[in-house]
Amino acid sequence: MLKRRFFFIAGALLLVTVIAISSLHLLPLQNFLLIQQKPEQAPQKVYDYYIIIDEQTGNHLMAVPLVVGIGDEVLSEDNKLYRVVRVEENQAYARFVRDVILDDK
């Protein structure tokens, strides 16, 4: 009697588990376990050139005839690496990251 009750409860739990797992695709949790991507930025107006400015000092690092976006990196003529953190109209503000040492070989 006890074995019969145990097998009945185990079978019922197994059946409920199989039904729950097989119905997961119906739930709106499709992106629950996926890696969340960074939200897209609003499209910016494209200019003929962009001026890249040091965020701390306000010095002009360079002007480029390319579209500049957040996350772009700039290597200045004195081997300092900057990363663009903000773009306002045709001015991109870059933050100092590190000094770059170039080997002469």
DSSP file (Angstrom, degrees, kcal/mol; ACC not computed):
  #  RESIDUE AA STRUCTURE BP1 BP2  ACC     N-H-->O    O-->H-N    N-H-->O    O-->H-N    TCO  KAPPA ALPHA  PHI   PSI    X-CA   Y-CA   Z-CA
    1    1 A M     >        0   0    0      0, 0.0     4,-2.1     0, 0.0     5,-0.1   0.000 360.0 360.0 360.0 -43.0    0.0    0.0    0.0
    2    2 A L  H  >  +     0   0    0      2,-0.2     4,-2.3     1,-0.2     5,-0.1   0.884 360.0  50.3 -68.6 -38.0    2.8    2.4    0.9
    3    3 A K  H  > S+     0   0    0      2,-0.2     4,-2.6     1,-0.2     5,-0.2   0.905 109.8  50.9 -64.6 -41.2    4.7    1.5   -2.3
    4    4 A R  H  > S+     0   0    0      2,-0.2     4,-1.9     1,-0.2    -2,-0.2   0.908 111.2  47.3 -63.8 -42.7    1.7    2.1   -4.4
    5    5 A R  H  X S+     0   0    0     -4,-2.1     4,-2.5     2,-0.2    -1,-0.2   0.906 111.8  51.3 -65.9 -41.8    1.1    5.5   -2.8
    6    6 A F  H  X S+     0   0    0     -4,-2.3     4,-2.7     1,-0.2     5,-0.2   0.930 111.2  46.8 -60.8 -46.8    4.8    6.4   -3.3
    7    7 A F  H  X S+     0   0    0     -4,-2.6     4,-2.4     1,-0.2    -1,-0.2   0.856 111.7  52.1 -65.4 -33.9    4.7    5.5   -7.0
    8    8 A F  H  X S+     0   0    0     -4,-1.9     4,-2.3    -5,-0.2    -2,-0.2   0.932 112.7  43.9 -66.0 -46.1    1.5    7.4   -7.5
    9    9 A I  H  X S+     0   0    0     -4,-2.5     4,-2.4     2,-0.2    -2,-0.2   0.910 115.1  48.9 -66.7 -41.7    2.9   10.6   -5.9
   10   10 A A  H  X S+     0   0    0     -4,-2.7     4,-2.3    -5,-0.2    -2,-0.2   0.908 112.4  48.4 -64.5 -41.5    6.2   10.2   -7.8
   11   11 A G  H  X S+     0   0    0     -4,-2.4     4,-2.4    -5,-0.2    -2,-0.2   0.899 111.3  50.1 -65.1 -40.6    4.3    9.7  -11.1
   12   12 A A  H  X S+     0   0    0     -4,-2.3     4,-2.5     2,-0.2    -2,-0.2   0.916 111.7  48.0 -64.5 -43.2    2.1   12.7  -10.4
   13   13 A L  H  X S+     0   0    0     -4,-2.4     4,-2.4     2,-0.2    -2,-0.2   0.901 111.9  50.1 -63.5 -41.0    5.2   14.9   -9.7
   14   14 A L  H  X S+     0   0    0     -4,-2.3     4,-2.4     2,-0.2    -2,-0.2   0.908 111.3  48.6 -63.0 -42.0    6.9   13.6  -12.8
   15   15 A L  H  X S+     0   0    0     -4,-2.4     4,-2.3     2,-0.2    -2,-0.2   0.914 112.1  48.1 -65.0 -43.8    3.8   14.4  -14.9
   16   16 A V  H  X S+     0   0    0     -4,-2.5     4,-2.5     2,-0.2    -2,-0.2   0.902 112.3  50.3 -63.7 -40.7    3.5   17.9  -13.5
   17   17 A T  H  X S+     0   0    0     -4,-2.4     4,-2.5     2,-0.2     5,-0.2   0.915 110.8  48.1 -64.1 -44.0    7.2   18.5  -14.1
   18   18 A V  H  X S+     0   0    0     -4,-2.4     4,-2.3     1,-0.2    -2,-0.2   0.917 113.3  47.7 -64.4 -42.8    7.0   17.4  -17.7
   19   19 A I  H  X S+     0   0    0     -4,-2.3     4,-1.3     2,-0.2    -2,-0.2   0.912 113.1  48.8 -64.6 -42.0    3.9   19.5  -18.4
   20   20 A A  H  < S+     0   0    0     -4,-2.5     4,-0.4     1,-0.2     3,-0.2   0.925 113.9  45.0 -64.9 -44.6    5.6   22.6  -16.7
   21   21 A I  H >< S+     0   0    0     -4,-2.5     3,-1.0     1,-0.2     4,-0.3   0.894 112.7  50.7 -67.8 -39.3    8.8   22.2  -18.6
   22   22 A S  H 3< S+     0   0    0     -4,-2.3     3,-0.4     1,-0.2    -1,-0.2   0.741 109.6  51.1 -72.6 -20.5    7.1   21.6  -21.9
   23   23 A S  T >< S+     0   0    0     -4,-1.3     3,-1.5    -3,-0.2     4,-0.5   0.426  81.4  94.0 -95.5   2.0    4.8   24.7  -21.5
   24   24 A L  G X  S+     0   0    0     -3,-1.0     3,-1.2    -4,-0.4     5,-0.4   0.827  75.3  64.8 -61.6 -30.9    7.7   27.1  -20.8
   25   25 A H  G 3  S+     0   0    0     -3,-0.4    -1,-0.3    -4,-0.3    -2,-0.1   0.683  95.3  60.1 -68.1 -14.3    7.9   28.1  -24.4
   26   26 A L  G <  S+     0   0    0     -3,-1.5    -1,-0.3     2,-0.1    -2,-0.2   0.686  88.3  88.6 -84.2 -18.6    4.4   29.6  -24.1
   27   27 A L  S <  S-     0   0    0     -3,-1.2     2,-0.9    -4,-0.5     3,-0.2  -0.459  88.0-117.5 -79.7 152.3    5.5   32.1  -21.4
   28   28 A P  S    S+     0   0    0      0, 0.0     3,-0.3     0, 0.0    -1,-0.1  -0.107  87.2 105.2 -81.1  41.2    6.8   35.5  -22.4
   29   29 A L    >   +     0   0    0     -2,-0.9     3,-1.6    -5,-0.4     4,-0.4  -0.047  33.8 124.8-106.2  30.0   10.2   34.7  -20.7
   30   30 A Q  T 3  S+     0   0    0      1,-0.3     3,-0.3    -3,-0.2    -1,-0.2   0.851  79.5  38.7 -61.1 -35.9   12.0   34.2  -24.0
   31   31 A N  T 3  S+     0   0    0     -3,-0.3    -1,-0.3     1,-0.2     3,-0.2   0.293  87.9 101.9 -97.2  10.0   14.7   36.7  -23.2
   32   32 A F  S <  S+     0   0    0     -3,-1.6    -1,-0.2     1,-0.2    -2,-0.1   0.903  92.2  28.7 -63.2 -43.0   14.9   35.8  -19.5
   33   33 A L  S    S+     0   0    0     -4,-0.4    -1,-0.2    -3,-0.3     2,-0.1   0.454 101.4 100.3 -98.9  -1.7   18.1   33.8  -19.8
   34   34 A L  S    S-     0   0    0     -3,-0.2     2,-0.3    -4,-0.1    -3,-0.0  -0.469  85.3 -96.7 -82.9 156.6   19.7   35.6  -22.7
   35   35 A I        -     0   0    0     -2,-0.1     2,-0.4     1,-0.1    -1,-0.1  -0.576  41.7-124.2 -70.9 128.2   22.4   38.2  -22.4
   36   36 A Q        -     0   0    0     -2,-0.3     2,-0.2    -4,-0.1    -1,-0.1  -0.604  23.5-139.9 -78.2 129.2   20.8   41.6  -22.4
   37   37 A Q        -     0   0    0     -2,-0.4     3,-0.1     1,-0.1    -1,-0.0  -0.540  28.2 -92.1 -87.4 156.5   22.2   43.9  -25.1
   38   38 A K        -     0   0    0     -2,-0.2    -1,-0.1     1,-0.1     3,-0.1  -0.427  50.6-103.6 -64.0 135.0   22.9   47.5  -24.5
   39   39 A P        -     0   0    0      0, 0.0    -1,-0.1     0, 0.0     2,-0.1  -0.314  42.0-102.5 -62.5 145.1   19.9   49.7  -25.5
   40   40 A E        -     0   0    0      1,-0.1     2,-0.2    -3,-0.1    -3,-0.0  -0.400  33.6-122.4 -70.0 142.7   20.3   51.4  -28.9
   41   41 A Q        -     0   0    0      1,-0.1    -1,-0.1    -2,-0.1     3,-0.1  -0.504  33.8 -95.0 -81.1 153.0   21.2   55.1  -28.8
   42   42 A A        -     0   0    0     -2,-0.2    -1,-0.1     1,-0.1     2,-0.0  -0.439  52.9 -96.5 -63.9 139.8   19.0   57.6  -30.5
   43   43 A P        -     0   0    0      0, 0.0     2,-0.3     0, 0.0    -1,-0.1  -0.337  42.2-143.6 -61.8 137.1   20.3   58.3  -34.0
   44   44 A Q        -     0   0    0     -3,-0.1     2,-0.2     1,-0.1    -3,-0.0  -0.694  21.6 -98.2-101.7 155.3   22.4   61.4  -34.1
   45   45 A K        -     0   0    0     -2,-0.3     2,-0.5     1,-0.1    -1,-0.1  -0.484  40.4-124.2 -68.9 139.1   22.6   63.9  -36.9
   46   46 A V        -     0   0    0     -2,-0.2     2,-0.2    21,-0.1    44,-0.1  -0.742  28.0-166.3 -92.0 129.6   25.6   63.3  -39.2
   47   47 A Y        -     0   0    0     -2,-0.5     3,-0.1    42,-0.1    42,-0.0  -0.682  31.9-116.2-109.6 165.5   28.1   66.2  -39.6
   48   48 A D  S    S+     0   0    0     -2,-0.2     2,-0.3     1,-0.2    -1,-0.1   0.818  97.3   3.4 -69.5 -31.8   30.8   66.7  -42.2
   49   49 A Y        -     0   0    0     16,-0.1     2,-0.4     2,-0.0    -1,-0.2  -0.976  65.6-142.1-150.5 160.0   33.5   66.6  -39.4
   50   50 A Y  E     -A   64   0A   0     14,-2.7    14,-2.7    -2,-0.3     2,-0.5  -0.982   9.8-144.0-127.4 139.5   33.7   66.1  -35.7
   51   51 A I  E     -Ab  63  91A   0     39,-2.7    41,-3.0    -2,-0.4     2,-0.5  -0.903  15.0-149.2-102.2 125.1   36.0   67.9  -33.2
   52   52 A I  E     -Ab  62  92A   0     10,-3.4     9,-3.1    -2,-0.5    10,-1.3  -0.853  17.5-169.7 -99.9 126.3   37.3   65.7  -30.4
   53   53 A I  E     -Ab  60  93A   0     39,-3.3    41,-3.2    -2,-0.5     2,-0.4  -0.910  28.4-112.9-120.6 138.8   37.8   67.5  -27.2
   54   54 A D  E  >  - b   0  94A   0      5,-3.1     4,-1.9    -2,-0.4    41,-0.2  -0.572  26.3-143.7 -67.5 126.1   39.6   66.4  -23.9
   55   55 A E  T  4 S+     0   0    0     39,-3.2    -1,-0.1    -2,-0.4    40,-0.1   0.855  92.6  39.8 -64.2 -37.4   36.8   66.2  -21.3
   56   56 A Q  T  4 S+     0   0    0     38,-0.3    -1,-0.2     1,-0.1    39,-0.1   0.922 128.3  25.4 -81.7 -45.7   38.9   67.5  -18.4
   57   57 A T  T  4 S-     0   0    0      2,-0.1    -2,-0.2     1,-0.0    -1,-0.1   0.726  91.2-130.5 -95.0 -22.9   41.0   70.2  -20.0
   58   58 A G     <  +     0   0    0     -4,-1.9     2,-0.1     1,-0.3    -3,-0.1   0.526  54.3 150.0  82.4   5.3   38.9   71.3  -22.9
   59   59 A N        -     0   0    0      1,-0.1    -5,-3.1    -6,-0.1     2,-0.6  -0.447  52.8-114.8 -71.8 144.1   41.8   71.0  -25.3
   60   60 A H  E     -A   53   0A   0     -7,-0.2    -7,-0.2     1,-0.2     3,-0.1  -0.693  30.6-176.8 -79.0 122.4   41.1   70.1  -28.9
   61   61 A L  E     -     0   0A   0     -9,-3.1     2,-0.3    -2,-0.6    16,-0.2   0.902  58.0 -42.1 -86.0 -46.3   42.6   66.7  -29.6
   62   62 A M  E     -A   52   0A   0    -10,-1.3   -10,-3.4    14,-0.1     2,-0.4  -0.980  42.6-122.2-171.1 166.6   41.7   66.5  -33.3
   63   63 A A  E     -A   51   0A   0     -2,-0.3   -12,-0.2   -12,-0.2    -3,-0.0  -0.991  31.1-171.8-120.8 132.8   39.1   67.0  -36.0
   64   64 A V  E     -A   50   0A   0    -14,-2.7   -14,-2.7    -2,-0.4     4,-0.1  -0.957  30.5-138.8-129.3 144.2   38.1   64.0  -38.1
   65   65 A P  S    S+     0   0    0      0, 0.0     2,-0.3     0, 0.0   -16,-0.1  -0.080  78.3  93.9 -88.7  35.9   35.9   63.7  -41.2
   66   66 A L  S    S-     0   0    0    -16,-0.1     2,-0.5    -2,-0.0    -2,-0.2  -0.856  87.1 -98.0-123.6 157.8   34.3   60.6  -39.7
   67   67 A V        -     0   0    0     -2,-0.3     2,-0.4   -21,-0.1   -21,-0.1  -0.661  42.2-152.8 -75.4 127.1   31.2   59.9  -37.7
   68   68 A V        -     0   0    0     -2,-0.5     2,-0.3    -4,-0.1    23,-0.0  -0.854  15.5-178.5-106.7 136.4   32.2   59.7  -34.1
   69   69 A G    >   -     0   0    0     -2,-0.4     3,-1.9    23,-0.0    15,-0.2  -0.854  38.7 -78.0-130.0 166.4   30.2   57.7  -31.5
   70   70 A I  T 3  S+     0   0    0     -2,-0.3    15,-0.2     1,-0.2     3,-0.1  -0.410 116.8  29.8 -63.2 134.0   30.4   56.9  -27.8
   71   71 A G  T 3  S+     0   0    0     13,-2.7    -1,-0.2     1,-0.4    14,-0.1   0.205  84.6 134.3  98.4 -14.3   33.0   54.3  -27.1
   72   72 A D    <   -     0   0    0     -3,-1.9    12,-3.1    11,-0.1    -1,-0.4  -0.374  48.5-136.2 -65.2 148.0   35.3   55.2  -30.0
   73   73 A E  E     -C   83   0A   0     10,-0.2     2,-0.4    -3,-0.1    10,-0.2  -0.851  15.1-163.5-112.1 146.8   38.9   55.5  -29.1
   74   74 A V  E     -C   82   0A   0      8,-2.9     8,-3.1    -2,-0.4     2,-0.6  -0.992   8.6-156.3-130.0 131.4   41.4   58.2  -30.1
   75   75 A L  E     -C   81   0A   0     -2,-0.4     6,-0.2     6,-0.2     4,-0.1  -0.941  22.7-146.7-106.6 114.4   45.2   58.0  -29.9
   76   76 A S    >   -     0   0    0      4,-2.6     3,-1.7    -2,-0.6     4,-0.1  -0.197  28.2-101.1 -77.1 171.2   46.6   61.6  -29.7
   77   77 A E  T 3  S+     0   0    0      1,-0.3    -1,-0.1   -16,-0.2   -16,-0.0   0.687 122.8  57.4 -69.4 -16.6   49.9   62.6  -31.3
   78   78 A D  T 3  S-     0   0    0      2,-0.1    -1,-0.3     0, 0.0    22,-0.1   0.049 122.9-104.2-100.4  26.5   51.5   62.5  -27.8
   79   79 A N  S <  S+     0   0    0     -3,-1.7    21,-3.1     1,-0.2     2,-0.5   0.845  72.8 142.7  59.7  42.5   50.5   58.8  -27.5
   80   80 A K  E     - D   0  99A   0     19,-0.2    -4,-2.6    -4,-0.1     2,-0.5  -0.953  43.9-138.2-111.6 131.7   47.7   59.2  -25.0
   81   81 A L  E     -CD  75  98A   0     17,-3.2    16,-3.3    -2,-0.5    17,-1.1  -0.765  23.4-177.7 -93.5 130.0   44.6   57.0  -25.5
   82   82 A Y  E     -CD  74  96A   0     -8,-3.1    -8,-2.9    -2,-0.5     2,-0.4  -0.902  15.2-149.5-123.5 152.6   41.2   58.6  -25.0
   83   83 A R  E     -CD  73  95A   0     12,-2.4    12,-3.1    -2,-0.3     2,-0.3  -0.991  24.6-118.9-123.7 132.0   37.7   57.1  -25.2
   84   84 A V  E     + D   0  94A   0    -12,-3.1   -13,-2.7    -2,-0.4    10,-0.3  -0.516  36.0 168.8 -71.0 127.0   34.7   59.2  -26.4
   85   85 A V  E     +     0   0A   0      8,-2.9     2,-0.3     1,-0.3     9,-0.2   0.561  62.4  21.2-114.5 -15.6   32.1   59.5  -23.6
   86   86 A R  E     - D   0  93A   0      7,-1.4     7,-3.2   -17,-0.1     2,-0.4  -0.983  55.7-161.0-156.5 141.0   29.7   62.1  -25.0
   87   87 A V  E     + D   0  92A   0     -2,-0.3     2,-0.5     5,-0.2     5,-0.2  -0.988   9.5 178.7-127.7 122.9   28.8   63.5  -28.3
   88   88 A E  E >   - D   0  91A   0      3,-3.1     3,-2.5    -2,-0.4     2,-0.2  -0.966  65.0 -53.9-125.7 113.9   27.0   66.9  -28.7
   89   89 A E  T 3  S-     0   0    0     -2,-0.5   -42,-0.1     1,-0.3   -45,-0.0  -0.387 122.6 -19.6  53.3-119.6   26.3   68.0  -32.2
   90   90 A N  T 3  S+     0   0    0     -2,-0.2   -39,-2.7   -44,-0.1     2,-0.5   0.149 120.4  93.5-103.9  22.2   29.7   67.9  -33.9
   91   91 A Q  E <   -bD  51  88A   0     -3,-2.5    -3,-3.1   -41,-0.2     2,-0.5  -0.960  55.3-166.0-115.4 125.2   31.8   67.9  -30.7
   92   92 A A  E     -bD  52  87A   0    -41,-3.0   -39,-3.3    -2,-0.5     2,-0.5  -0.933  10.1-147.8-111.0 129.4   32.9   64.7  -29.1
   93   93 A Y  E     -bD  53  86A   0     -7,-3.2    -8,-2.9    -2,-0.5    -7,-1.4  -0.858  16.4-164.0-101.5 125.4   34.2   64.7  -25.6
   94   94 A A  E     -bD  54  84A   0    -41,-3.2   -39,-3.2    -2,-0.5     2,-0.4  -0.849   9.8-143.5-114.9 144.9   36.8   62.1  -24.8
   95   95 A R  E     - D   0  83A   0    -12,-3.1   -12,-2.4    -2,-0.3     2,-0.1  -0.875  28.9-108.7-107.2 136.8   38.1   60.9  -21.4
   96   96 A F  E     + D   0  82A   0     -2,-0.4   -14,-0.2   -14,-0.2     3,-0.1  -0.405  38.0 172.7 -63.8 134.3   41.8   60.0  -20.9
   97   97 A V  E     -     0   0A   0    -16,-3.3     2,-0.3     1,-0.4   -15,-0.2   0.792  53.0 -44.1-107.7 -56.7   42.3   56.3  -20.5
   98   98 A R  E     - D   0  81A   0    -17,-1.1   -17,-3.2     2,-0.0    -1,-0.4  -0.985  53.5 -90.3-168.5 164.7   46.1   55.6  -20.4
   99   99 A D  E     - D   0  80A   0     -2,-0.3     2,-0.5   -19,-0.2   -19,-0.2  -0.691  39.4-142.7 -83.1 141.4   49.5   56.5  -21.9
  100  100 A V        -     0   0    0    -21,-3.1     2,-0.6    -2,-0.3    -2,-0.0  -0.917   4.7-152.1-110.1 130.7   50.5   54.2  -24.8
  101  101 A I        -     0   0    0     -2,-0.5     2,-0.5   -21,-0.0   -22,-0.0  -0.909   9.8-158.0-103.9 119.1   54.1   53.1  -25.3
  102  102 A L        -     0   0    0     -2,-0.6     2,-0.3     2,-0.0    -2,-0.0  -0.846  12.2-136.9 -98.6 126.9   55.0   52.4  -28.8
  103  103 A D        -     0   0    0     -2,-0.5     2,-0.7     2,-0.0    -2,-0.0  -0.637   5.5-142.7 -84.0 137.2   58.1   50.2  -29.4
  104  104 A D              0   0    0     -2,-0.3    -1,-0.0     1,-0.1    -2,-0.0  -0.893 360.0 360.0 -96.7 113.6   60.6   51.1  -32.0
  105  105 A K              0   0    0     -2,-0.7    -1,-0.1     0, 0.0    -2,-0.0   0.356 360.0 360.0-123.9 360.0   61.8   47.8  -33.6
